[in-house]
Amino acid sequence: MFLQLFEGKPYLAWLLGLILGLMMASDLGGPINKAAYIFGTLTIANGASTVSMAAVMISGMVPPLGISVSMFISRKLWSKEERESGKISNILFGLSFISEGAIPYTSKNPKVLIPANLAGGAVAGLVSAVLGVNIVAPHGGIFVIFLARTTLFADLGTSIGLGILFFIAALLVGAFAQAGTIYLITFLNKKYPNLFQFKKRRKLRS
């Protein structure tokens, strides 16, 4: 896999995190998501704690969390039924590293949720990698956060403490980035209904 070109190169960590984040958030359990996940698990096969695995896990947790955050701060964008069924359940899905929790909402409103998922995943993966967050667990989400470390500090205690803090920070930044993107795209769609119809109009003219 071409991602091996970036693994183990600190100066390319941001790019690796960005790509993995996009892949994890792209199809929510589909082949692209699974390819990124398999790559992450391969990097920890020898027992090493890696930045790739952390980026994969954190960005995979974001889509459901971002939707939940949006339901809390942008209530008018969601129906009462969606809020009642999704606010808490998506928190649980996200914290458990179950990206598929976002599928029902994404399939219902793909024009908004697909780019929002990608934005949240990309930001989370990027921030995670830049902060040097690494983990040895292949799954578990928030329940294995105590295994998080950061490569930015050599001292073990500092690496553990800040690794956990940075893990949470990357997760929150990604979730709020996604919620913000949901709001922005919805706003633009309402204010400029033809903004994203350029290709369609172009085909009709031809």
Backbone as CSV, one residue per row, in Angstrom:
resi,resn,N_x,N_y,N_z,CA_x,CA_y,CA_z,C_x,C_y,C_z
1,MET,0.848,-1.196,0.000,0.000,0.000,0.000,0.879,1.240,0.000
2,PHE,0.468,2.258,-0.773,1.286,3.453,-0.914,1.473,4.183,0.411
3,LEU,0.595,3.935,1.391,0.702,4.607,2.684,1.975,4.233,3.422
4,GLN,2.568,3.098,3.068,3.821,2.688,3.693,4.941,3.681,3.409
5,LEU,4.788,4.461,2.347,5.788,5.471,2.010,5.859,6.558,3.072
6,PHE,4.754,6.776,3.786,4.691,7.839,4.787,4.981,7.336,6.206
7,GLU,4.776,6.048,6.428,4.937,5.474,7.764,6.386,5.595,8.221
8,GLY,6.569,6.038,9.462,7.904,6.152,10.033,8.653,7.402,9.633
9,LYS,7.989,8.320,8.923,8.631,9.583,8.521,7.916,10.730,9.239
10,PRO,8.486,11.230,10.340,7.817,12.265,11.141,7.413,13.499,10.345
11,TYR,8.224,13.885,9.370,7.919,15.097,8.604,6.721,14.905,7.669
12,LEU,6.299,13.664,7.475,5.126,13.382,6.644,3.936,12.894,7.475
13,ALA,4.084,12.965,8.798,3.027,12.457,9.679,1.705,13.177,9.438
14,TRP,1.764,14.474,9.230,0.531,15.244,9.018,-0.220,14.761,7.775
15,LEU,0.551,14.460,6.720,-0.062,14.002,5.474,-0.646,12.602,5.642
16,LEU,0.079,11.753,6.360,-0.412,10.403,6.627,-1.713,10.456,7.420
17,GLY,-1.726,11.290,8.460,-2.935,11.425,9.268,-4.105,11.958,8.468
18,LEU,-3.826,12.914,7.591,-4.868,13.493,6.748,-5.474,12.447,5.815
19,ILE,-4.608,11.685,5.158,-5.084,10.666,4.215,-5.874,9.573,4.935
20,LEU,-5.334,9.095,6.049,-6.031,8.051,6.805,-7.374,8.554,7.327
21,GLY,-7.400,9.812,7.760,-8.651,10.392,8.239,-9.708,10.450,7.156
22,LEU,-9.298,10.856,5.960,-10.226,10.899,4.829,-10.733,9.501,4.482
23,MET,-9.825,8.532,4.495,-10.212,7.166,4.155,-11.180,6.581,5.180
24,MET,-10.912,6.819,6.451,-11.774,6.267,7.499,-13.177,6.861,7.466
25,ALA,-13.275,8.130,7.070,-14.570,8.809,7.086,-15.292,8.750,5.751
26,SER,-14.671,8.152,4.754,-15.226,8.219,3.400,-16.460,7.347,3.202
27,ASP,-16.367,6.072,3.568,-17.500,5.178,3.310,-17.965,4.409,4.542
28,LEU,-17.497,4.820,5.719,-18.061,4.351,6.992,-18.224,2.840,7.081
29,GLY,-17.113,2.141,7.055,-17.153,0.686,7.144,-17.052,-0.010,5.813
30,GLY,-16.990,0.757,4.732,-16.852,0.196,3.397,-15.414,-0.175,3.083
31,PRO,-15.114,-0.502,1.835,-13.772,-0.968,1.466,-12.652,0.044,1.698
32,ILE,-12.922,1.330,1.484,-11.883,2.342,1.709,-11.585,2.453,3.196
33,ASN,-12.630,2.502,3.992,-12.494,2.530,5.446,-11.730,1.309,5.936
34,LYS,-12.083,0.140,5.424,-11.440,-1.100,5.857,-9.974,-1.151,5.427
35,ALA,-9.659,-0.590,4.259,-8.267,-0.563,3.803,-7.410,0.258,4.757
36,ALA,-7.928,1.416,5.180,-7.198,2.257,6.131,-7.047,1.543,7.470
37,TYR,-8.114,0.877,7.908,-8.064,0.170,9.186,-7.053,-0.971,9.147
38,ILE,-7.061,-1.741,8.067,-6.105,-2.846,7.934,-4.676,-2.316,7.940
39,PHE,-4.449,-1.204,7.240,-3.116,-0.605,7.245,-2.707,-0.235,8.668
40,GLY,-3.623,0.372,9.410,-3.316,0.747,10.785,-2.963,-0.453,11.646
41,THR,-3.730,-1.532,11.515,-3.452,-2.725,12.323,-2.133,-3.382,11.932
42,LEU,-1.775,-3.299,10.661,-0.497,-3.870,10.226,0.683,-3.131,10.842
43,THR,0.523,-1.830,11.075,1.635,-1.059,11.644,1.899,-1.420,13.101
44,ILE,0.902,-2.015,13.777,1.107,-2.402,15.177,1.286,-3.909,15.322
45,ALA,1.456,-4.608,14.208,1.545,-6.072,14.235,2.722,-6.576,15.061
46,ASN,3.796,-5.782,15.119,4.972,-6.212,15.884,4.941,-5.718,17.321
47,GLY,3.800,-5.196,17.739,3.659,-4.743,19.119,4.027,-3.298,19.343
48,ALA,4.335,-2.577,18.281,4.716,-1.173,18.402,3.478,-0.287,18.470
49,SER,3.614,0.829,19.151,2.553,1.826,19.215,2.779,2.817,18.082
50,THR,1.793,3.020,17.224,2.026,3.823,16.022,1.061,5.004,15.880
51,VAL,1.564,6.022,15.197,0.764,7.204,14.879,-0.370,6.835,13.923
52,SER,-0.086,5.927,13.005,-1.096,5.521,12.021,-2.316,4.909,12.691
53,MET,-2.092,4.020,13.650,-3.218,3.366,14.311,-4.046,4.375,15.088
54,ALA,-3.378,5.325,15.719,-4.109,6.351,16.465,-4.935,7.223,15.530
55,ALA,-4.351,7.606,14.398,-5.081,8.433,13.431,-6.294,7.690,12.893
56,VAL,-6.122,6.401,12.624,-7.222,5.570,12.135,-8.340,5.497,13.174
57,MET,-7.970,5.236,14.410,-8.978,5.081,15.451,-9.711,6.387,15.718
58,ILE,-8.966,7.463,15.894,-9.590,8.744,16.236,-10.491,9.246,15.115
59,SER,-9.999,9.201,13.883,-10.814,9.690,12.762,-12.025,8.796,12.513
60,GLY,-11.912,7.512,12.838,-13.048,6.611,12.699,-14.112,6.829,13.759
61,MET,-13.728,7.447,14.859,-14.674,7.744,15.929,-15.466,9.020,15.657
62,VAL,-14.943,9.861,14.785,-15.498,11.200,14.603,-16.878,11.268,13.942
63,PRO,-17.155,10.554,12.833,-18.441,10.761,12.153,-19.684,10.689,13.043
64,PRO,-19.853,9.655,13.870,-21.029,9.662,14.749,-20.985,10.792,15.775
65,LEU,-19.792,11.068,16.305,-19.667,12.131,17.305,-19.979,13.494,16.713
66,GLY,-19.495,13.733,15.486,-19.763,15.010,14.833,-21.247,15.233,14.611
67,ILE,-21.952,14.173,14.242,-23.400,14.265,14.060,-24.083,14.576,15.388
68,SER,-23.640,13.914,16.448,-24.218,14.157,17.767,-23.978,15.592,18.218
69,VAL,-22.751,16.090,18.024,-22.441,17.477,18.386,-23.353,18.431,17.625
70,SER,-23.546,18.165,16.336,-24.424,19.001,15.519,-25.852,18.984,16.051
71,MET,-26.306,17.833,16.517,-27.667,17.729,17.049,-27.834,18.543,18.326
72,PHE,-26.750,18.702,19.068,-26.809,19.488,20.300,-26.734,20.987,20.028
73,ILE,-25.847,21.398,19.114,-25.612,22.833,18.920,-26.385,23.428,17.743
74,SER,-26.862,22.582,16.833,-27.641,23.064,15.679,-28.945,22.277,15.598
75,ARG,-29.740,22.413,16.629,-30.951,21.602,16.779,-31.902,21.728,15.594
76,LYS,-31.990,22.923,15.016,-32.962,23.160,13.941,-32.628,22.409,12.653
77,LEU,-31.417,21.910,12.562,-31.029,21.176,11.357,-31.536,19.739,11.364
78,TRP,-32.055,19.310,12.509,-32.469,17.918,12.669,-33.911,17.849,13.155
79,SER,-34.606,16.812,12.741,-35.977,16.624,13.216,-35.958,16.168,14.676
80,LYS,-37.097,16.285,15.328,-37.205,15.862,16.719,-36.881,14.379,16.853
81,GLU,-37.360,13.586,15.899,-37.113,12.140,15.932,-35.626,11.835,15.788
82,GLU,-34.960,12.559,14.895,-33.523,12.345,14.700,-32.745,12.700,15.953
83,ARG,-33.116,13.804,16.584,-32.413,14.215,17.801,-32.631,13.214,18.925
84,GLU,-33.867,12.777,19.077,-34.173,11.848,20.167,-33.473,10.508,19.994
85,SER,-33.362,10.060,18.756,-32.753,8.748,18.516,-31.242,8.816,18.326
86,GLY,-30.731,10.002,17.983,-29.330,10.077,17.604,-28.367,10.781,18.532
87,LYS,-28.860,11.677,19.390,-27.932,12.461,20.208,-27.060,11.585,21.098
88,ILE,-27.685,10.690,21.821,-26.941,9.848,22.759,-26.353,8.627,22.066
89,SER,-27.127,8.011,21.176,-26.643,6.790,20.518,-25.385,7.054,19.697
90,ASN,-25.312,8.223,19.055,-24.126,8.528,18.260,-22.903,8.811,19.122
91,ILE,-23.128,9.314,20.321,-22.008,9.465,21.253,-21.452,8.090,21.597
92,LEU,-22.342,7.153,21.883,-21.916,5.792,22.224,-21.222,5.117,21.049
93,PHE,-21.785,5.274,19.839,-21.149,4.712,18.650,-19.757,5.304,18.457
94,GLY,-19.668,6.618,18.543,-18.391,7.282,18.317,-17.341,6.884,19.335
95,LEU,-17.694,6.937,20.605,-16.736,6.597,21.654,-16.309,5.139,21.575
96,SER,-17.149,4.296,21.005,-16.834,2.872,20.860,-16.099,2.556,19.563
97,PHE,-15.804,3.594,18.762,-15.121,3.430,17.476,-15.957,2.585,16.519
98,ILE,-17.238,2.934,16.422,-18.139,2.274,15.474,-18.601,3.333,14.480
99,SER,-17.849,3.481,13.401,-18.145,4.517,12.406,-19.513,4.328,11.775
100,GLU,-19.954,3.078,11.699,-21.214,2.762,11.029,-22.425,3.445,11.661
101,GLY,-22.273,3.951,12.876,-23.381,4.659,13.513,-23.848,5.869,12.726
102,ALA,-22.961,6.400,11.884,-23.308,7.592,11.097,-24.004,7.252,9.781
103,ILE,-24.064,5.978,9.426,-24.598,5.584,8.115,-26.053,6.008,7.885
104,PRO,-26.984,5.772,8.822,-28.381,6.144,8.554,-28.557,7.620,8.221
105,TYR,-27.822,8.475,8.912,-27.945,9.915,8.700,-27.246,10.340,7.409
106,THR,-26.121,9.698,7.116,-25.387,10.018,5.895,-26.166,9.591,4.658
107,SER,-26.787,8.421,4.719,-27.568,7.949,3.572,-28.826,8.785,3.357
108,LYS,-29.336,9.376,4.422,-30.535,10.209,4.323,-30.221,11.588,3.746
109,ASN,-29.032,12.106,4.049,-28.660,13.448,3.589,-27.210,13.451,3.112
110,PRO,-26.905,12.724,2.042,-25.512,12.551,1.608,-24.824,13.832,1.149
111,LYS,-25.577,14.758,0.549,-24.954,15.988,0.048,-24.337,16.822,1.160
112,VAL,-24.884,16.705,2.346,-24.351,17.432,3.499,-23.407,16.564,4.314
113,LEU,-23.821,15.343,4.594,-23.077,14.503,5.532,-21.803,13.921,4.958
114,ILE,-21.769,13.580,3.676,-20.536,13.008,3.124,-19.376,13.996,3.223
115,PRO,-19.514,15.239,2.725,-18.403,16.185,2.887,-18.123,16.531,4.342
116,ALA,-19.165,16.559,5.170,-18.960,16.854,6.588,-18.185,15.735,7.276
117,ASN,-18.539,14.489,6.973,-17.793,13.349,7.518,-16.328,13.426,7.120
118,LEU,-16.089,13.721,5.850,-14.717,13.806,5.344,-13.947,14.918,6.041
119,ALA,-14.593,16.054,6.234,-13.932,17.178,6.899,-13.561,16.814,8.333
120,GLY,-14.505,16.222,9.054,-14.236,15.837,10.434,-13.148,14.797,10.550
121,GLY,-13.213,13.771,9.706,-12.195,12.722,9.734,-10.825,13.241,9.366
122,ALA,-10.760,14.089,8.340,-9.478,14.643,7.898,-8.845,15.503,8.979
123,VAL,-9.645,16.364,9.593,-9.128,17.242,10.651,-8.647,16.419,11.843
124,ALA,-9.430,15.427,12.247,-9.054,14.587,13.385,-7.761,13.831,13.113
125,GLY,-7.654,13.225,11.926,-6.442,12.492,11.577,-5.228,13.390,11.514
126,LEU,-5.404,14.577,10.937,-4.311,15.540,10.827,-3.836,16.004,12.198
127,VAL,-4.770,16.427,13.042,-4.414,16.917,14.379,-3.767,15.814,15.201
128,SER,-4.328,14.628,15.131,-3.777,13.489,15.861,-2.326,13.225,15.479
129,ALA,-2.058,13.214,14.170,-0.705,12.928,13.694,0.265,14.049,14.037
130,VAL,-0.164,15.294,13.886,0.700,16.442,14.205,1.074,16.440,15.682
131,LEU,0.144,16.025,16.533,0.410,15.968,17.971,1.154,14.699,18.372
132,GLY,1.450,13.851,17.390,2.234,12.651,17.663,1.515,11.591,18.464
133,VAL,0.189,11.605,18.448,-0.564,10.601,19.209,-0.348,9.228,18.586
134,ASN,-0.039,8.252,19.409,0.132,6.883,18.922,-0.503,5.913,19.908
135,ILE,-0.874,4.742,19.397,-1.546,3.753,20.238,-1.234,2.361,19.711
136,VAL,-1.291,1.375,20.585,-0.958,0.007,20.201,-2.195,-0.866,20.060
137,ALA,-3.340,-0.386,20.527,-4.576,-1.178,20.463,-5.219,-1.060,19.089
138,PRO,-5.715,-2.167,18.524,-6.359,-2.118,17.211,-7.811,-1.658,17.260
139,HIS,-8.405,-1.668,18.425,-9.814,-1.271,18.548,-10.076,-0.884,19.993
140,GLY,-11.269,-0.392,20.241,-11.637,-0.066,21.615,-12.059,1.367,21.830
141,GLY,-11.650,2.273,20.946,-12.048,3.664,21.087,-11.634,4.268,22.414
142,ILE,-12.565,4.954,23.049,-12.271,5.666,24.289,-11.881,4.710,25.412
143,PHE,-12.247,3.440,25.289,-11.990,2.476,26.355,-10.534,2.011,26.402
144,VAL,-9.748,2.368,25.389,-8.318,2.038,25.406,-7.480,3.308,25.384
145,ILE,-8.096,4.428,25.762,-7.393,5.705,25.693,-6.170,5.741,26.608
146,PHE,-6.191,4.934,27.664,-5.046,4.915,28.585,-3.785,4.362,27.923
147,LEU,-3.926,3.765,26.739,-2.766,3.258,26.000,-2.175,4.315,25.074
148,ALA,-2.815,5.470,24.991,-2.343,6.531,24.093,-1.042,7.143,24.605
149,ARG,-0.174,7.465,23.675,1.102,8.129,23.964,1.290,9.246,22.944
150,THR,2.280,10.097,23.188,2.667,11.079,22.183,4.166,10.985,21.945
151,THR,4.556,11.130,20.698,5.973,11.059,20.340,6.685,12.378,20.589
152,LEU,5.960,13.404,21.008,6.564,14.729,21.176,7.409,14.841,22.435
153,PHE,7.227,13.908,23.379,7.976,13.957,24.633,8.553,12.583,24.946
154,ALA,9.815,12.569,25.362,10.499,11.307,25.641,10.146,10.752,27.018
155,ASP,9.893,11.637,27.970,9.557,11.192,29.318,8.263,10.380,29.292
156,LEU,8.282,9.188,29.880,7.145,8.278,29.799,5.886,8.866,30.419
157,GLY,6.032,9.438,31.601,4.867,10.007,32.270,4.233,11.129,31.469
158,THR,5.078,12.000,30.946,4.581,13.108,30.120,3.962,12.590,28.835
159,SER,4.602,11.581,28.251,4.101,10.999,27.009,2.717,10.385,27.203
160,ILE,2.517,9.720,28.337,1.216,9.110,28.616,0.161,10.180,28.884
161,GLY,0.485,11.101,29.791,-0.477,12.138,30.164,-0.912,12.999,28.995
162,LEU,0.073,13.495,28.246,-0.257,14.343,27.107,-0.808,13.528,25.940
163,GLY,-0.401,12.264,25.851,-0.954,11.406,24.808,-2.459,11.260,24.964
164,ILE,-2.899,11.046,26.202,-4.335,10.944,26.480,-5.031,12.273,26.198
165,LEU,-4.403,13.368,26.646,-4.982,14.694,26.426,-5.076,15.021,24.936
166,PHE,-4.011,14.724,24.196,-3.997,15.001,22.755,-5.005,14.125,22.005
167,PHE,-5.178,12.893,22.462,-6.174,11.988,21.878,-7.561,12.638,21.955
168,ILE,-7.895,13.113,23.152,-9.194,13.756,23.360,-9.307,15.033,22.537
169,ALA,-8.213,15.803,22.499,-8.223,17.065,21.752,-8.481,16.830,20.266
170,ALA,-7.782,15.864,19.681,-7.963,15.564,18.257,-9.391,15.104,17.979
171,LEU,-9.923,14.315,18.888,-11.293,13.809,18.740,-12.307,14.950,18.768
172,LEU,-12.143,15.856,19.726,-13.076,16.972,19.858,-12.960,17.951,18.697
173,VAL,-11.731,18.252,18.293,-11.533,19.177,17.174,-12.179,18.614,15.911
174,GLY,-11.985,17.321,15.669,-12.593,16.684,14.504,-14.110,16.702,14.557
175,ALA,-14.671,16.395,15.728,-16.130,16.361,15.877,-16.743,17.742,15.673
176,PHE,-16.110,18.771,16.236,-16.638,20.124,16.077,-16.418,20.641,14.660
177,ALA,-15.331,20.214,14.018,-15.117,20.583,12.615,-16.218,19.993,11.747
178,GLN,-16.602,18.767,12.044,-17.683,18.134,11.288,-19.009,18.838,11.539
179,ALA,-19.295,19.134,12.798,-20.545,19.824,13.125,-20.601,21.190,12.443
180,GLY,-19.462,21.888,12.423,-19.408,23.181,11.758,-19.622,23.066,10.263
181,THR,-19.081,22.006,9.674,-19.252,21.783,8.235,-20.702,21.458,7.901
182,ILE,-21.354,20.688,8.759,-22.780,20.385,8.561,-23.585,21.680,8.529
183,TYR,-23.307,22.551,9.485,-24.023,23.830,9.546,-23.726,24.683,8.319
184,LEU,-22.452,24.773,7.941,-22.047,25.621,6.820,-22.675,25.168,5.503
185,ILE,-22.595,23.876,5.226,-23.140,23.369,3.965,-24.657,23.523,3.925
186,THR,-25.314,23.258,5.049,-26.767,23.430,5.103,-27.149,24.886,4.871
187,PHE,-26.401,25.790,5.492,-26.653,27.225,5.321,-26.468,27.645,3.868
188,LEU,-25.379,27.196,3.255,-25.110,27.556,1.863,-26.163,26.979,0.921
189,ASN,-26.605,25.765,1.208,-27.638,25.143,0.372,-28.954,25.918,0.424
190,LYS,-29.258,26.460,1.608,-30.501,27.216,1.754,-30.389,28.610,1.148
191,LYS,-29.250,29.251,1.361,-29.068,30.623,0.876,-28.814,30.664,-0.626
192,TYR,-28.055,29.686,-1.104,-27.738,29.620,-2.536,-28.110,28.225,-3.046
193,PRO,-29.376,27.977,-3.291,-29.842,26.626,-3.646,-29.216,26.050,-4.909
194,ASN,-28.710,26.901,-5.790,-28.115,26.411,-7.040,-26.592,26.351,-6.989
195,LEU,-26.035,26.617,-5.807,-24.582,26.710,-5.689,-23.880,25.428,-6.083
196,PHE,-24.441,24.293,-5.707,-23.800,23.008,-5.970,-24.465,22.262,-7.131
197,GLN,-25.140,23.014,-7.991,-25.828,22.402,-9.122,-25.170,22.748,-10.453
198,PHE,-23.923,23.221,-10.410,-23.258,23.686,-11.630,-23.157,22.590,-12.683
199,LYS,-22.710,21.446,-12.282,-22.527,20.349,-13.234,-23.857,19.915,-13.835
200,LYS,-24.882,19.904,-13.002,-26.191,19.488,-13.473,-26.714,20.474,-14.513
201,ARG,-26.583,21.785,-14.224,-27.054,22.801,-15.154,-26.261,22.762,-16.448
202,ARG,-24.970,22.469,-16.294,-24.115,22.417,-17.472,-24.540,21.286,-18.409
203,LYS,-24.912,20.151,-17.830,-25.356,19.015,-18.636,-26.665,19.331,-19.354
204,LEU,-27.568,20.032,-18.647,-28.849,20.359,-19.244,-28.683,21.281,-20.455
205,ARG,-27.730,22.213,-20.354,-27.493,23.142,-21.451,-26.918,22.444,-22.672
206,SER,-26.060,21.466,-22.412,-25.429,20.761,-23.522,-26.389,19.746,-24.157
